[in-house]
Amino acid sequence: MEKKTSAHYQREFRRRLREQGLIKKEVWIHPERASQLREIEKRLRFSGENVLTDGENSMTSRTNGTWHTTDLYTEIEKSELISSGAASVELIEGVDPSIHLEMRDYGDLPIFVTVAGEQITADAVLWPKSAVSNAAGFNDAVLRTHKYFPLSTISLETVNGEDYYYMFGALSAASGLDDVLVEIDALASNVINATEAYGEFLKFDS
């Protein structure tokens, strides 16, 4: 199956937002408030509720043990993320099972979630290394700016003999479901934003 670049998902993401009648607004905040702003934006976009009077964040932590991939899949499948149609999810069986999500509100961006030991990871393909016009310059830019993509990190991995840049996030396997869902949404948002931020290094239109 052909691997689509993050630019494809970025274009789909923007198109679908426009079709929903949404507009883009720029805001200025302290960097440590980024996760709160993302949560407010998500609630305004999907429900239109009055977030200014909605009370405190209801994020919870998992206290009775750690997740297994199949258990986490079951809970994600029952979550509002799936029931609202914002994403679809399937379990990929195997020796090391993984959870495959298609983030419909981000242009069907695919994200893979796995539980390994004490850690949950979520990752998405950015683009092949061959799509980068100046790899050294790009790598330098990533090291200097990746802090602007909270909860996510960029890595370089070899798949079937070809190098790909990935974006991923990780959290404790004892984290609450809400925390996992925030991580997934943050990753999807960061993939879209990274394509725009690093567009000057890419050989395709971002």
N, C-alpha and C positions, 0 to 999 in steps of 0.2 A: 504494500500500500504506500502511495506517495506521501511523504512527510510534508505537510504544509508549514510554511514559516509563520512566525508570530505576526508578520505584517498582514497576512490574510485574515487572521482572527481580529486584528485591530480594526481593519476596514469593516468587517462584519459587525463588530461590536458597535462602532460608531453609526453604521447604517441602521441597526435595530433600535438604538437609542433615539435617533431622529424620527423613526417611524412611530415611536411611542409618544412623540410630541415633547421630548425632553431637550433641554438646552444645556450647554456647558458654561459653568461659571467659575472663574478663577478666585481663589481665596488665599489669604496669607495667614499662617499660623505658626506657632512654635513647633519644631520638629517632633517633640515628645508627645504632641497632641494628634499625630497623624492617624493612629489607630482609632481614636475617638471620632475624628472627622469621617473616616471611612464608614464607621458604623452608622453615624447620623445620615450620611449620604445614602447608604443602602436602605435605611428605613424610610427616608423621604421618597426614594425612587420606587420602592415596591408597595408601600402601604399609604403614604401620604399622611401618616399620623403626626400629631403635634409633638415633635421630639423635644421641644423646649420645656414641656411640662410632663414628660413621660416618666420622670423618676430616674432612679439609678440604674446603671447597667446591670443586667441580670445574669451575667456570665458566671458559671459555676465550675468547680473543679471536681474531677472524678476522685472519689475517696476510697472506693471499695475495690482496689486492685487496678491492674492495667488492662488495656485493650488487647484483643487478638484481632487480626484483620477481618475475620468473618463476623465477629460481634460488632465491630465498628461499621462494617458495611450495612448490617441490619439496622443499626440506629440511624445512619445517614439516609438510608432508604425511606425511613419514616419521618424524616425531618421536613421542615417547611421549605428548605432549599429545593427538595424534590417535588413535594406536593404542590408547590406554587408554579412548577414548570420552569423555574429558573435554571435547572440542571437536570440531567438524567444520570443514572448510576448503574453500573453492573459490576459483578464480582468476577474477576478473572481467576479461575481455579488453577492449581498447580502446586508444586512443592513449596513454593513461596507465593501464596496468593496475593493479589493486589486489587485495589479498587479503582475502577476507571470511571471518571466523571466527564461528561460533556457539559461545559458551562455555556448554556444557551444564550444567556444574557451577555456573554463575552464572545459572540460569534462562533459558538460551538467549540471553543478552546478545550482541548483534551488535557486533563490533569490526572495523574496517577498517584494514589495514596497507598502506602504500605506501612505495616507495623513490624519492626525488627527489634526484638529484645525490649529495651527500655525507651525506644524512640519511635515516633511516628514521622514519616517523611512524606511530603507532597512535592511533586516535580512536574515540570512542563518543558517541552522543547522550545527553544528560542529560534535558532536557525543553524544551518551547517557552517562550519568554519570557512568553507569555500565561498560563502556568501559575504564574508567580511573582506573589505578592500585593503585594510591595513591592520593585520592581526596584532602587531606589537602596540600600535597606537590605541586600538580598541581595548586590549588587555590593561593598558595603563589607565585609560579612562574609566574602566570598570572598577579598578582598585581605588580610584580617587572619588568615585561617585556612588558606589553601591549602597552606602549608608542612607541614600535618599529613597531607597526601596525597602521600607521597614518590613521585617519578618522574612525577607527573602535574600538568597545569595545566588550568584551566578557561578557555574562550574563548566568545565570542558571535559567531555566524555567521548569515548570511542564506541560506536555502535556499528556492527557489521563492517568494520574496516574504515569507517568515515567518522571524522571528528564533528561533534555537535556541541553547541553551547546550550546549557540547560539553566533554568532558574528553579530553585527549590527552597522549601522551608522545612523546618524540623521543630518538633516539640515533644515533650515527655509523653510516654505511652500511658501515663496516669492522668493526662489532661481531660477536662470535661468535654462533652460533645460540642458545646457552644464554642469553646476555644478552638477545637479542630475545624469547625465550620468557618470561623473567622480567619484561620490560617489559609484555608482553601480559597476564600474570597479575596484575601490579600494577595495571594500568589497570582490569581487570575488578573487582578487589577494591575499588579506590578509587571506582568508580562506585556500587557497592552502599553503601559507607560514606558517600559524599557525600549520597545520598538521605536517609539517617538524620540526618546532621549538619545539613543545611539544611532539614529538614522543616517548621520553623516558618514558612518563607517560601513554602511550596508550597500550591496550592489543591486538591491531591488528597492522599489518604492515603498516607503514606510507610511 
